[in-house]
Every structure is written in C-alpha cells, then in structure tokens.
Amino acid sequence: MKCNVGTTDRIIRFFVGIIILFIGLYYGSWWGLIGLLPIISAALRFCPAYVPFGISTCREKDMG
C-alpha cells in the first residue's frame, strides 16, 4: 500500500475517529464503531477511498 494520507490528514482522522467512538459510547450505540475506520486509515497512512480519485495528501518525502 502506497502512502496517500499526509500528516495533517492523519491527525484529523485520528481525532474525528476518537470523537465518533466516544459519541457511540455515550449513546450506547454500535454505530460508534465506525470511528475505527478513520483511526485505522490514519495508522496505516492509507485511505482506499482516495485511490479511485487519485487523491494523495501525503508529501513526496513521506511516501514509502
């Protein structure tokens, strides 16, 4: 997998994922598990949704 998620994008994804998880916990809903998706994509530095559109927020030196 080629890096297509940059540093700023990773930070935003991580915090949005945490917020979604906590909202799910607060309301006692399984929908909160959707928060794992942005957290996993931030950890892997890869977003499959970016591939068909050729999007990359990763700088050239970060790719690898």
RANOR-V545111 format. One record per helix or strand of 3 or more residues. SS is the DSSP state (@ for helix, = for strand). FROM is the first residue (numbers start at 1). TO is the last residue. Records with the same first field share a line. If there is no record, write none. Layout:
SS=FROM-TO / FROM-TO
//
This chain:
@=7-27 / 30-44 / 48-51 / 60-62
//
